[in-house]
Amino acid sequence: MKFFAVHLPMLDQEKSEQFRPQHLAFLEVMRNEGKVHANGKFTDGSGGLVIYRADSYQDCENLVLNDPYVQEGARDYSIKEWEAVWA
């Protein structure tokens, strides 16, 4: 299993507020399935970051494409494979 850092930059503040409950519910399901390691918003309001666990880039992107924020045009996304080092 690999880690992927997914940056979700803001595209539409209004849509982000509208679809926040669905986005958070989606992340909770992904967390319960072991597919999300961590997530959070940036304090400057520019978007957020999700750390996914997936076998491949494509598997991660398939998860991201199901996020209501992405589906509804509230956020864009970029994915980087991440070699995590834990303290």
C-alpha positions as CSV (number, residue, x, y, z in Angstrom):
1,M,0.0,0.0,0.0
2,K,1.3,3.4,-0.9
3,F,0.5,6.9,0.4
4,F,-0.7,9.7,-1.8
5,A,-0.9,13.4,-0.9
6,V,-3.9,15.0,-2.6
7,H,-4.1,18.7,-2.7
8,L,-7.6,20.1,-3.1
9,P,-7.3,23.7,-4.1
10,M,-10.3,25.9,-3.9
11,L,-12.3,26.5,-7.1
12,D,-15.6,27.8,-5.8
13,Q,-16.0,28.9,-2.2
14,E,-19.8,28.8,-2.3
15,K,-19.9,25.2,-3.7
16,S,-17.3,24.2,-1.1
17,E,-19.5,25.4,1.7
18,Q,-22.6,23.8,0.1
19,F,-21.0,20.4,-0.4
20,R,-18.8,20.3,2.8
21,P,-21.2,17.8,4.6
22,Q,-21.1,15.4,1.7
23,H,-17.3,15.7,1.4
24,L,-16.8,15.0,5.1
25,A,-19.2,12.1,5.0
26,F,-17.2,10.7,2.0
27,L,-13.9,11.0,3.8
28,E,-15.4,9.3,6.9
29,V,-16.4,6.3,4.8
30,M,-12.9,6.3,3.2
31,R,-11.3,6.5,6.6
32,N,-13.4,3.6,7.9
33,E,-12.3,1.5,4.9
34,G,-8.7,2.3,5.6
35,K,-8.3,4.5,2.5
36,V,-7.8,7.9,4.2
37,H,-4.9,8.3,6.6
38,A,-5.4,12.0,7.4
39,N,-7.2,15.1,6.1
40,G,-7.7,18.7,6.8
41,K,-8.3,22.2,5.5
42,F,-5.7,25.0,5.1
43,T,-6.2,27.8,7.6
44,D,-5.9,30.4,4.9
45,G,-9.0,29.1,3.1
46,S,-7.2,28.0,0.0
47,G,-8.3,24.4,0.1
48,G,-7.2,21.2,1.9
49,L,-5.1,18.1,1.8
50,V,-6.0,14.4,2.0
51,I,-3.5,11.6,2.6
52,Y,-4.9,8.5,0.8
53,R,-3.7,4.9,1.0
54,A,-3.9,3.1,-2.3
55,D,-2.1,0.5,-4.4
56,S,-1.5,2.9,-7.3
57,Y,-1.9,6.4,-8.6
58,Q,-4.9,5.3,-10.7
59,D,-6.5,3.7,-7.6
60,C,-6.0,6.9,-5.7
61,E,-7.4,9.0,-8.5
62,N,-10.5,6.8,-8.8
63,L,-11.1,7.6,-5.1
64,V,-10.5,11.3,-5.6
65,L,-12.9,11.4,-8.5
66,N,-15.7,10.2,-6.2
67,D,-15.2,13.0,-3.7
68,P,-18.2,15.3,-3.8
69,Y,-16.0,18.4,-3.8
70,V,-14.3,17.2,-7.0
71,Q,-17.6,15.9,-8.6
72,E,-19.4,19.2,-8.0
73,G,-16.6,21.5,-9.1
74,A,-15.9,23.0,-5.6
75,R,-12.2,21.9,-5.7
76,D,-9.6,20.9,-8.2
77,Y,-7.0,18.2,-7.3
78,S,-3.4,17.2,-7.7
79,I,-2.0,13.9,-6.6
80,K,1.6,13.2,-5.6
81,E,2.9,9.8,-4.4
82,W,4.3,10.4,-0.9
83,E,7.1,8.4,0.8
84,A,6.0,9.1,4.4
85,V,8.5,9.2,7.3
86,W,6.8,8.9,10.7
87,A,8.4,10.3,13.9
